[in-house]
């Protein structure tokens, strides 16, 4: 695959199980800053297992392989250490956190990334800087100021939850962003708003891994590479034309009759 040997974020023969059932069966994939990769696959292929394993979810047991980023094996780090290193995961099913406002959460997360420990105030973001930082992504995502005073995902619609995930990404400015089914459950307008915000963040300092079941979001976010994940293995890699082909034929070539136009991830 193009750029394989120069990848900034290198997944090598990654294997993982869920409840003693092997889901990932040797995933190898390289992502460099400035690139957008899409992983597509049918229900149960292991797409969400891949994203959760990369971020260190305790329900997923790694049984083999390595993930290298900035000279570290990511799999040896706790989830918060992976985040501080510059890896971000936008969840397929964001968690509701009653009692914590979006503003406080975003400010606390950003201060933690900047190394603020409650003592050296020079590392803490000022209220003015915080407002300026939020202005542009909130405009793009069609969020008004009242959004910041609401509790995290509490009473949010599906579209609001996904937009909140992308707002977090805009604030934290990761170097590797993993987007797990960001388009699932969204209407066409919400997909467009989310895609516009992601496209504004695209650049030489950000590598993106979009994990999706179908190709609708890829009409708005043009990937550099597309990988097909079936039965826990990548069975094909190529350019955007791979997604176009899946839109027509689904996954029948690999014994999966599920079309690539709808559905929810189950593992």
N, C-alpha and C positions, 0 to 999 in steps of 0.2 A: 504494500500500500504506500502511496506517496507520502513522504515525510515521516515514515515509520521509524527510521533510525534517529531522528532528531526530536522526537516527541518530548514535551515537557512533563506530561502526565502519562506514565507508562503502566498499563495493566498487563501482567504476565501470568498466563495460565491460571487465572483465578477460579477457584472452586469453592462452593459454599452449599451448606445444607440448611433446611428448615424442618424442625421436628424430625430429625434423622432421615429426611428425604433429600437426596442430592438434587439441587436445582441448577446451579451453575457448574458446568462440566468442562472447564478449561477456557475461560474467556481471555483473549489477548487483544489489546486495543491501545493505540497511542494517540494522545490528543495534545496538540501544541497550542500555545496562546495565539490568538488571531484566527483560529479555526472553529467552525461549527460542525459537530458530528451529530448525526441522528441514529438512534438505535430503534428499529422497528421490529415488531414480532406479534404473533397471535396471543390470545389469552393463555396464561399459564406458561409462557415461554421463559420467564425468569427476568423480565425487564425491571420490575420493581425490586426483585431480590438483588439485582445488580446495583441499583441506586442505593438501597439501604445498606448493603454490604460495604460499598465504598465509603459511606459516611459513618459506619461503625454501629449500626443498630444491634443491640444485644440479643435480639431474637434470631439473628442469622449467624451461623457458625462457619467460619472460614476453615476449610480443610486442606487448602493448598494454594500456592501462587503468591505473588507479590504485587504491590502497587507502589511505584516509585514517583515521588514528587519532591523537588528541591533537595535531592540527596537523601531523603528519608523514605523508609518503608511505611507507607500510610497505615498499613494493617497493624502496626505495633503501637499506634497512637490512639488515645481516647478521642471520642467525637469532638469535644471542645478543642483539643489540640489540632485536629484536622481542620476545624473551622478557622482557628487562629493562623494556621499555615496558609490559608487562602482558598479553601475548598468550601463550596456552598451547595446545599441541597434544597430545592423547592419541592415540598412534599406533594404527593398525589392527594392525600387526605390530611390537610393541615389541622392541627390540634387546637381546640378551644381552650383558652386560658382566662377564665373569669377573674375579674378584680385587677387585672394588669392592662393599662391602656396601651394602645399602639405607640403613642409618643414616648412613654416611659420605657417600653420594651426596646424600641429602636435606638433611643439615646443610650440606654445601658449596654446594648449589644455593641454599638459603635465605640463607646468608651472602653469596653473590654478589649476590643480589637486594637485600639490605640495604646493599650497598656496602662490605662488609668486604674489605680488601685484604691481610690478614695483619698489619697494623700497629695500626690503631685498634681495640682490642678492645671498645670500647663499642658497636661496630656488630655484633659477633658475638653470635649467640644462645647463651645459657648452656645447659648440659646440663639444668637443671631446666625452663627455658622450653621446650626442645625436647621433653622428655618430655610436658609438659602439652599442647603443641600437637598431638602425635600421638595422645594418648589417645582423644579422642572419634571422630575419623575411623577409627581402627583398630578401635574397638568396632563402629561402624556397618558396616564392611567385613568384619567377622568375621575379623580378623587377630590372631594372638597375638604376643607379644614376640619369639619366635624368628625371626619373619619379618625383623626388622631386621638380624639377623646374617648373613642369606643374601646371596649375590652377586646383583647386579641381573639378574632374569629367568632366572638360571641354574638349570635344573631346575624352573622354575615351570610349573604347569599353565596352560592357556589362561585359566581364570578368575582365577588368581593374577596373571597378567601384566596383565590388564585392571584388576583391583583395585589393583595397584601404580600404574598410571597415574592412577587417581582419587585415590589417597593423595598422589601428587605434587601434583596439582591442589589438594588441601585444604591442603597445606603452603605452596605458593607463592602461593596466593590471587590468581590472575590477575583481570584485569578483563574479558577476552574469552577464553573457553575454546572451543576447537574439538575436538570429540569425533568422531574418525574411526572409524566402525564399531565403537564400543565394545561393542556387543552381539553381534558376530559370534563364533560358537563358544562362546557361554555357555549354560549350562543356566538354567532358570527361576529357581532360587535365586540364582545369581550375578548375573543381571540385576536381581533385586530388591534385592540388597545394593548393587550399583553405583548403581542408581536412587535408593535411599534416601539414599546419601551425596551424590549430586548435588543432590537435593531439599533437603537440609539446607544446602547452600551457596547455593541460590537466594536472591536478594535484590536490592536496588537497586544494588549495586556490581558485579554480575556479569552479563555478557551471555553466552549460550551458543548455540553453533551445533552441533547434533547432525546428523551425516551418517550416514545409515543406508539400508539396502536395503529393509528391511521395517518394519512398524509395531509390533512387539512391545514394544520399549523405550518407545515413546510411550504405551503403556497405563499405564506407571508414572511417566513424566516427561511431564506434559501441556504440549505446546508452545503458545506464543502464535500462532506463524505456521508454516505448512508450505509449502515450495517444491518443485516437481517439476522435476528436472534430467534432460533427455533430449538426447542428442547434443550435449552441451556447452553447452546453453542452458536457462535457466529458462523453462518453458513454461506454468506455472501457479503462482499463489500464493494462499494463503487461510488459513483457520483450521484447527483440528484436524479439521474435517470432510473436508479434503482427504486426510488419511491414512486416514480411515475408508473413503473412496471407493476409494482405491488398494488397500486390503485386499480389496475386492470385485472390482474390475475389472482390477487390474494396470495396465500401461502401454500397453494395446492401442490406446487413443485416439491415441497418437503413433507407432503402427507398431511398438510393442515388445510382443510377446506374453508377455514374462516376467512371472510373477505376483510380487506384492510380499510374498512370504512366506518366501523362502529365497534362498541364493546368496552368493557372495563377489565383492567388487569386483576387477576385473582391471586398471583403469587409474586 
